[in-house]
Amino acid sequence: MDAQPVTKTAEQMAGQARVISVSEFFEKNRHLLGYDNKIKALLIIVKEAVDNALDATEEARILPEIYLKVEELEKEKYKIIIRDNGPGIVKQQIPKIFGTLLYGSKFHRLKQSRGQQGLGISCAVLYSQLTTGEPAEILSSTGGGKVHRYKLKIDVKQNEPEIIEESETASKTDWHGVQITFICEGIYREHKQSILEYVKQTAIANPYCSITFDSPSGKMVFKRAVDHLPKEPKEIQPHIEGVEVGILSRMLGDTSARTLASFFTTEFTRIGKTTAADICQKAGLDPKTAPRRVTDQDIVKIVKAVKEVKLTKPPTDVLSPLGDELVEKGLKKELSPEFVTSITRPPAVYRGWPFQVEVGLAFGGGITEPAIMRFANRVPLLYQQGDCAITKSITGVDWRRYGIESDKLPTGPISIFVHICSVWVPFTSESKEAVASYPVILKETKLGLQEAARKLSLYLSGKRRAEYQAERMRIFDRYAGETAKALEELTGEKAEGIVKMIRKIVSHAKPEDFGEEPPEQAKGAKKPAEDKHDEN
């Protein structure tokens, strides 16, 4: 007889349940953070450390100087060292920052920065200890001649730092900043999604930064192109338009405001007393109600009332775009193009959060093949290109209309630079590799691309006309002598004068004067002014 299946009681099943820490979750699901192959893993570790270094130096208003070394210890095992000249980290904070997942200062504030979640650098420590069993080594100095040194791992079950070694030494120099050393599994390659490409694009989007990259194939120095930082971004309160029921409920429980009206004016941006009173009135609530006495049903009423009240848009002067000067200098420094242009779009808003789009186009010169460079808060996005709003916007532009050869994406010697900066970039996943396709983001990016493409179109049109004129002049020069002699015999004028006269006519005449097609139309492009397909 077949054995009967063993049944379990609800009590037995309940005994199997337990709470897991966030470290345990990402230990099993490291692919969510981008650690899904050994080539990419090295890139992610470098990216997280360099991004932190740039954030720290910029916030301290220090021109960044970053040293990066990737050394192969044995097959598929590498040592990675990243050192910066930032303000350093105070001793008490070092173990928490590097040994606790979701620990940080950036998640709880709305301010333009590279990091957001408090996962990046601690997950790099976790990956290293998972693959090699080696602890991370951190050196930090805040100045004053002291250097704090830690070797640590992460206690995965507790999501807490496990300190292996700790010491304090005197510094022989005035160095201040942070140096991190990882030993991990990986594979080093130099291609379009490599550490080298990340460093190159970081140098383009951060032209005020000096980066020394000591790679397995040799040392490279990416010098800064400018000696000033972009303006410092400002922290703002959330905008009530983007706040949902659950978040509003938590905020009401945490606020120190005594009344509902003061809660609105102190916890949100751009809400004054009149707007707060309007929201309370439309929600049918007393403005003097204590926030903690607001019920779940009342919160739903508030969210509905917000949609009926005319709200002032959130401030957009809190952002720190690169600006046309830095975009163009970054592109010129690393790509050496024959033509470069940039467009900075006016700030816009999605879900109550301000954002801004910058576009740069570089053409010809040192560029030999098409390239798309995507950035979010000055960080290169090298993976998931097809899922990104930036790529979708690029494919939505009719590049042929601007005289640029394309097959959905441009195919000529052109590099497209698109930067989105925001107090909260809507990434599609925790690995922060693609921007979500909100309609307003798609629209702003496409408008920026079209505006930049018009400038490139004018340049290409002028270039084609110049080439056309030069070719006509070469043809004329080929037959100028014989033509002038024949006319001299017929008219009695000297041949030299006839040559000068014809040369003047040829140089000033338009193709239409000879019944010819203009060179830009021959290439299939339309004049920029005739483009009626641009969005307004």
C-alpha positions in Angstrom: 0.0 0.0 0.0 1.1 3.5 -0.8 2.3 5.5 2.2 -0.1 8.2 3.4 1.2 11.8 3.2 2.2 13.2 6.6 0.0 16.2 7.5 1.2 19.2 9.5 -0.8 21.2 12.0 -1.0 25.0 12.0 1.0 25.0 15.2 3.8 22.9 13.6 3.9 25.3 10.6 3.9 28.3 12.9 7.0 27.0 14.6 9.0 27.2 11.4 8.4 31.0 11.0 11.1 33.5 12.1 12.2 37.0 11.5 15.1 37.5 9.1 17.4 40.5 9.0 17.9 42.6 6.0 21.5 41.3 5.7 20.2 37.7 5.5 17.7 38.8 2.8 20.4 40.4 0.6 22.9 37.5 1.4 20.5 35.3 -0.6 19.3 37.9 -3.1 22.5 39.8 -3.9 21.5 40.0 -7.6 18.9 42.6 -6.6 21.8 44.9 -5.8 23.7 44.2 -9.1 26.0 41.4 -7.8 24.8 38.9 -10.4 28.1 38.1 -12.1 31.8 38.4 -11.3 32.5 41.1 -13.9 29.7 43.3 -12.7 30.5 42.7 -9.0 33.9 44.5 -9.3 32.2 47.4 -11.0 29.5 47.7 -8.3 32.0 47.7 -5.5 34.1 50.5 -7.2 30.9 52.4 -8.0 29.6 52.4 -4.5 32.9 53.5 -3.0 33.6 56.2 -5.5 30.0 57.6 -5.3 30.4 57.9 -1.6 33.7 59.6 -1.9 32.2 62.2 -4.4 29.2 62.8 -2.2 31.4 63.4 0.9 33.9 65.7 -0.8 31.1 67.8 -2.5 29.1 68.2 0.7 32.3 69.3 2.4 33.0 71.7 -0.6 36.3 70.0 -1.3 37.6 69.5 -4.9 37.6 65.7 -5.1 40.9 63.7 -5.5 40.2 60.0 -5.8 42.7 57.1 -6.0 41.4 53.8 -7.2 43.5 50.6 -7.5 42.3 47.2 -8.8 44.9 44.5 -8.2 44.6 40.8 -9.3 45.8 38.6 -6.4 45.1 35.3 -8.1 42.7 34.0 -10.7 39.3 35.6 -10.1 40.4 37.2 -6.8 41.1 40.9 -6.5 42.1 43.6 -4.1 40.3 46.9 -4.5 41.5 50.1 -2.8 39.6 53.4 -2.9 41.0 56.5 -1.2 39.6 60.1 -1.2 40.4 63.5 0.3 37.0 64.1 1.9 36.2 65.2 5.5 36.6 61.6 6.8 34.2 59.7 9.1 34.2 60.0 12.9 35.4 56.9 14.7 32.0 56.0 16.3 30.3 56.0 12.9 32.8 53.8 11.0 31.5 50.3 12.1 27.8 51.3 11.6 28.3 52.8 8.1 30.3 49.8 6.8 28.8 47.0 8.9 25.0 47.7 8.9 22.7 47.5 5.9 20.2 50.3 5.5 22.2 52.6 7.9 22.8 56.1 6.6 21.7 59.7 6.6 20.5 60.0 3.0 17.3 57.9 3.0 15.5 60.2 5.5 16.2 63.5 3.7 15.2 64.9 0.4 18.4 66.3 -1.0 20.2 65.6 -4.3 22.9 63.0 -3.7 24.3 59.9 -5.3 23.4 57.5 -2.5 19.8 57.1 -1.3 19.2 53.9 0.5 22.1 53.1 2.9 22.8 49.8 1.1 25.7 50.4 -1.2 28.9 50.3 0.7 27.8 47.8 3.4 26.6 45.5 0.6 30.1 45.7 -0.9 31.5 44.5 2.5 28.9 41.7 2.5 29.8 40.5 -1.0 33.5 40.5 -0.1 33.0 38.3 3.0 30.6 36.0 1.2 33.0 35.3 -1.7 36.5 35.3 0.0 35.8 35.3 3.7 38.0 38.4 4.0 37.0 41.4 6.1 37.0 45.0 4.7 39.7 47.4 6.0 38.7 51.0 6.6 41.1 53.9 7.3 39.6 57.2 8.2 41.0 60.5 9.3 39.1 63.7 10.1 42.4 65.6 10.3 44.5 66.4 13.4 47.1 63.8 12.7 45.1 60.7 13.8 44.0 57.8 11.6 41.4 55.3 12.8 41.7 51.7 11.4 39.0 49.0 11.4 38.9 45.5 9.9 35.3 44.3 10.0 32.7 41.9 8.7 28.9 41.9 9.0 27.1 39.7 11.5 24.4 38.6 9.0 21.8 37.4 11.5 22.0 40.5 13.6 22.7 43.0 10.7 25.5 44.5 12.9 29.2 45.1 12.4 31.6 42.4 13.6 34.9 44.1 14.4 37.9 42.0 13.7 40.7 44.5 14.4 40.7 48.2 15.6 43.6 50.6 16.1 44.5 54.2 16.0 47.8 55.6 14.6 49.5 58.9 14.1 49.4 60.2 10.6 52.7 61.3 9.0 50.8 63.7 6.6 47.9 66.1 6.9 45.7 63.6 5.0 42.0 63.6 5.8 39.5 61.3 4.1 38.6 57.6 3.9 40.4 54.6 2.4 38.6 51.3 1.9 40.2 47.9 1.0 38.1 45.0 -0.3 39.3 41.5 -1.2 36.7 39.8 -3.3 35.9 37.4 -6.2 35.6 39.0 -9.6 36.7 39.2 -13.2 38.3 42.3 -14.6 37.5 43.2 -18.2 37.7 46.5 -20.2 34.6 46.9 -22.3 31.5 49.2 -22.5 30.3 48.1 -19.0 33.6 47.9 -17.2 35.3 49.8 -14.4 37.3 51.7 -16.9 34.2 52.9 -18.7 32.6 53.9 -15.4 35.7 55.9 -14.4 35.8 57.6 -17.8 32.1 58.6 -17.7 32.5 59.7 -14.0 35.3 62.0 -15.2 33.0 63.4 -17.9 30.0 64.0 -15.5 32.3 65.3 -12.7 34.9 67.4 -14.6 35.9 69.1 -11.3 37.2 65.7 -10.0 40.7 64.3 -10.4 40.8 60.4 -10.6 43.9 58.2 -10.6 43.0 54.7 -11.7 45.7 52.1 -11.1 44.3 49.2 -13.1 45.6 45.7 -14.0 46.5 47.1 -17.4 48.3 50.2 -16.2 47.9 53.5 -14.4 45.6 56.2 -15.9 45.0 59.7 -14.7 41.8 61.6 -15.4 42.6 65.2 -14.6 40.0 67.8 -13.6 38.9 70.3 -16.3 37.6 73.0 -13.9 38.6 74.2 -10.5 35.2 74.9 -9.0 32.3 72.8 -7.8 28.7 73.0 -8.9 26.4 74.9 -6.5 25.5 73.0 -3.4 22.0 71.3 -3.5 19.5 72.1 -0.7 17.5 69.8 1.4 13.7 70.2 1.2 10.6 68.9 2.9 8.4 66.5 1.0 5.6 67.9 -1.2 2.2 66.8 -0.1 1.2 66.0 -3.7 3.4 63.0 -3.7 2.5 61.6 -0.2 0.3 58.5 0.0 -2.0 57.3 2.7 0.5 55.0 4.5 3.3 57.6 4.5 0.9 60.3 5.7 -0.2 58.1 8.6 3.4 57.5 9.7 4.2 61.2 9.5 1.2 62.1 11.6 2.4 59.7 14.3 5.9 61.0 14.3 5.3 64.8 14.0 6.0 67.2 16.9 3.3 69.6 15.6 0.4 70.2 18.0 -2.3 70.8 15.5 -3.3 69.5 12.1 -2.8 72.9 10.5 0.7 73.3 11.9 1.5 69.7 10.8 0.8 70.7 7.2 2.9 74.0 7.3 5.9 72.5 9.1 6.2 69.0 7.6 5.6 69.8 4.0 7.1 72.3 1.5 5.2 75.2 0.0 2.1 74.9 2.3 1.1 78.1 4.1 -1.7 78.7 6.6 -4.3 79.4 3.9 -3.6 76.2 2.0 -3.5 74.2 5.3 -7.0 75.6 6.2 -8.3 74.7 2.7 -7.2 71.1 3.0 -8.8 70.8 6.5 -12.0 72.4 5.3 -12.3 70.1 2.2 -11.5 67.1 4.4 -14.1 68.1 6.9 -11.6 68.3 9.8 -10.9 70.8 12.5 -7.5 72.5 11.9 -6.9 72.5 15.6 -7.1 68.6 15.8 -4.1 66.9 17.3 -2.3 65.0 14.6 -2.2 61.7 16.7 -6.0 61.8 16.9 -6.5 61.7 13.2 -8.1 58.4 12.2 -7.4 56.2 9.1 -10.7 57.4 7.6 -9.6 61.0 8.2 -6.3 60.3 6.4 -8.1 59.0 3.3 -10.2 62.2 3.4 -7.0 64.3 3.6 -5.5 62.6 0.6 -8.6 63.2 -1.4 -8.8 66.8 -0.3 -5.2 67.5 -1.4 -6.2 66.6 -5.0 -8.9 69.3 -4.9 -6.8 72.1 -3.5 -4.6 74.3 -5.7 -1.1 73.6 -4.6 2.1 75.6 -5.2 4.7 73.5 -7.0 7.7 72.4 -4.9 10.8 74.6 -5.1 13.1 73.8 -8.0 16.1 76.0 -6.9 17.1 73.2 -4.6 18.7 71.2 -7.4 22.4 71.3 -8.5 22.6 70.6 -12.2 26.0 70.6 -13.8 25.3 73.5 -16.2 26.3 73.9 -19.8 29.9 74.8 -19.0 30.7 71.7 -17.0 28.8 69.4 -19.4 30.7 70.7 -22.4 34.1 70.8 -20.7 33.6 67.2 -19.5 32.8 66.0 -23.0 35.6 67.9 -24.6 38.1 66.7 -22.0 37.5 63.0 -22.5 36.1 62.7 -26.1 37.9 65.5 -28.1 34.9 66.0 -30.4 34.8 68.4 -33.3 31.5 69.8 -32.1 29.8 69.8 -28.7 26.6 71.4 -27.4 24.5 71.1 -24.3 21.0 72.0 -23.1 19.8 72.4 -19.5 16.0 72.1 -19.3 14.0 74.1 -16.7 13.2 72.2 -13.5 10.1 70.0 -13.5 8.2 67.9 -11.0 7.2 64.2 -10.8 5.1 62.9 -7.8 5.8 66.1 -5.9 9.6 65.8 -6.3 11.6 68.3 -8.4 14.0 67.0 -11.1 16.0 68.5 -14.0 17.3 67.1 -17.3 20.6 68.0 -19.0 21.5 66.9 -22.5 24.9 67.0 -24.2 25.7 66.0 -27.8 29.3 65.5 -29.0 30.0 64.8 -32.6 33.0 63.7 -34.7 36.6 64.4 -33.9 37.8 61.7 -31.5 34.4 60.0 -31.6 34.4 57.1 -34.0 31.2 55.2 -33.0 27.8 56.1 -31.4 27.6 56.0 -27.6 24.9 56.7 -25.1 25.9 58.0 -21.7 23.2 57.9 -19.0 23.6 59.7 -15.6 21.5 60.1 -12.5 22.8 62.6 -10.0 26.2 62.5 -11.9 26.5 58.7 -11.5 27.0 56.7 -14.8 24.3 54.1 -15.5 26.0 51.3 -17.4 23.4 48.4 -17.2 19.7 47.9 -18.1 19.9 50.5 -20.9 16.8 49.2 -22.6 14.7 49.6 -19.5 15.7 53.2 -18.8 13.5 56.2 -19.5 16.6 58.0 -21.0 17.0 55.3 -23.7 13.3 55.4 -24.4 13.4 59.1 -24.9 16.4 58.8 -27.2 14.6 56.2 -29.4 11.6 58.6 -29.5 13.5 61.3 -31.3 13.5 61.2 -35.2 17.2 61.8 -35.6 17.1 61.7 -39.4 15.0 64.9 -39.3 18.1 66.6 -37.9 20.5 65.1 -40.5 21.8 62.4 -38.2 21.9 58.9 -39.5 19.9 56.5 -37.3 18.2 53.2 -36.9 16.0 54.1 -33.9 19.3 55.1 -32.2 21.9 57.3 -34.0 24.5 55.3 -35.9 27.1 58.0 -36.7 30.1 59.3 -34.7 27.9 60.8 -32.0 27.9 60.6 -28.2 24.7 61.4 -26.4 25.0 62.6 -22.8 21.8 62.7 -20.6 21.9 63.6 -16.9 18.8 63.6 -14.6 19.2 65.2 -11.2 16.6 65.0 -8.5 16.1 64.9 -4.7 14.8 61.4 -5.3 15.7 59.6 -8.6 13.0 57.0 -9.4 15.2 54.0 -10.1 13.6 50.8 -11.3 15.4 48.6 -8.8 17.7 48.6 -5.8 20.7 48.3 -8.1 20.1 51.8 -9.4 20.8 51.1 -13.0 17.8 52.5 -14.9 15.4 55.4 -14.4 11.7 54.7 -14.3 9.6 55.9 -17.2 7.4 58.6 -15.7 5.6 60.5 -18.6 7.0 63.9 -17.4 10.5 62.5 -17.3 10.2 61.1 -20.8 8.8 64.4 -22.1 11.5 66.6 -20.5 14.3 64.3 -21.7 12.9 64.2 -25.3 12.5 68.0 -25.4 16.1 68.4 -24.2 17.4 66.0 -26.9 15.4 67.7 -29.6 16.7 71.1 -28.6 20.3 69.9 -28.7 19.7 68.0 -31.9 18.6 71.3 -33.6 21.9 72.9 -32.7 23.8 69.9 -34.1 21.7 70.0 -37.2 22.7 73.7 -37.8 26.3 72.8 -37.4 26.0 69.8 -39.8 24.2 71.8 -42.3 26.9 74.5 -42.3 29.5 71.8 -42.5 27.9 70.2 -45.5 27.5 73.6 -47.2 31.2 74.3 -46.6 32.2 70.9 -48.0 29.9 71.5 -51.0 31.5 74.9 -51.7 35.0 73.5 -51.3 34.2 70.7 -53.8 32.8 73.2 -56.3 35.9 75.4 -55.9 38.1 72.3 -56.5 36.2 71.6 -59.7 36.5 75.2 -60.8 40.2 75.3 -60.1 40.7 72.2 -62.3 39.3 74.0 -65.3 39.9 77.7 -64.3 43.0 78.2 -66.5 41.5 77.0 -69.8 38.2 78.7 -69.1 39.9 82.1 -68.4 42.1 81.9 -71.5 39.0 81.2 -73.7 37.1 84.1 -72.2 40.2 86.3 -72.6 40.2 85.7 -76.4 36.5 86.4 -76.6 36.3 89.5 -74.4 39.8 90.9 -74.4 39.8 91.0 -70.5 42.9 89.6 -68.8 42.8 86.0 -67.7 43.8 86.8 -64.1 40.9 89.2 -63.6 38.4 86.6 -65.1 39.7 83.9 -62.7 39.1 86.3 -59.7 35.6 87.2 -60.9 34.5 83.6 -61.5 36.0 82.5 -58.1 33.9 85.2 -56.4 30.7 84.1 -58.1 31.3 80.5 -57.3 32.1 81.2 -53.6 28.9 83.3 -53.0 26.4 81.4 -55.2 23.9 78.9 -53.6 23.3 75.5 -55.1 19.8 76.6 -56.1 21.4 79.2 -58.4 22.7 76.4 -60.5 19.5 74.3 -60.3 21.1 72.0 -57.8 19.7 70.5 -54.6 20.9 71.9 -51.3 23.4 69.5 -49.6 21.3 69.1 -46.4 18.2 68.1 -48.5 20.3 65.7 -50.5 21.2 64.0 -47.2 17.5 63.6 -46.3 17.4 66.2 -43.5 14.9 69.0 -43.0 15.7 72.5 -41.8 15.3 72.7 -38.0 12.8 75.5 -38.3 10.5 73.1 -40.3 10.4 70.5 -37.6 6.8 70.4 -36.6 7.1 67.2 -34.6 8.8 68.7 -31.6 6.8 68.6 -28.4 5.9 72.0 -26.9 
